[in-house]
Amino acid sequence: MKVRLDPASKRILVALLASPKTPGEVSRIHGIPVATVWDKIRRLQELGLVHMVLTFVDSSGEMRRYFEATLPIDNSEEEVVVEL
């Protein structure tokens, strides 16, 4: 699979590779509007590059959803190849 990502999607993917984050956290880190982060996370989920790892209701009653990135790896030969 080869996917061409726009700069914002790349920044979101890299942020989620480092550790699971909420869309709000990614928005604050990269200065991307939270609605845009949600749209791009949904698209990255459709591509199989991001998945939700934790959902809970915090003490203020707000739903928190944490996402993390996973890279598809093809190790059918001796070397490991990662394609984006």
N, C-alpha and C positions, 0 to 999 in steps of 0.2 A: 504494500500500500504506500503510495506517495501522496502526501498532503502538503499543499502550499498554505502556510499560515500567515496572516497579517501580523504586523508588529505587536499589536495589543494582545493577540492570542498567544504569540510566542512568550511575551512577558508573563502572562497568566500561567502558561504551562510551566515555565521555569520556576515561578513562585511556588506552584503546587508540587513540583519535583522536590523542592527543598524540605517541605513539611506540609502536612494537611493544614488548610486554611479555609475560613469562611469567605464568601464573596465580598463581604464588607471589609475584611482584613486586606484582601488583594486590592480592593478599591483604594484604601488608604495608603498602602505601600506604593502603588504605581500611579496614583492620581487619575485612575480611569473611573468614570461614573459607574456606580454599583449596578445600574440597570444594564449597562454594556457588559460588565463582568458576568452577570447572570446569563445574558444571551450567548456570550462566547463560551462559558462553561457548558451550557446545554449543547452547543455545537461540538465541543471537544468530547463530551460524553457520547454523542451520537457516533463520533469517530472511534470511540473506544480508548481515548487517550486520558480520560479523567473519569473518576468514579467517586461516589459519596462514600465516606468511611464512617461517619458518625452523625447522628441527628439526636438532638435533645431540646427540651424546653428549659431555658435558664430561669433564674430566680425572679426576673422581671416578667416572665410569661412569654418571652420571645423565643421563637423556634430558631435554633442554631444548626446549620448544616455545614459540615466540614468535608472538603473535597481534597483528593490527592491525585497526582498524575502518575500514570504508568506508561512506560514506553513498550510498544510491541517489539519483541526480540525474536529474530529468526536464527536459531542455532543449528540448523540442519546440516551445516558443514562444520569443519573444525573451528573456524573463526566465528565470532559473534558479530552480527550485523544489526544495527538499529536504523530503522527508516522512519522518517517523519513525513 
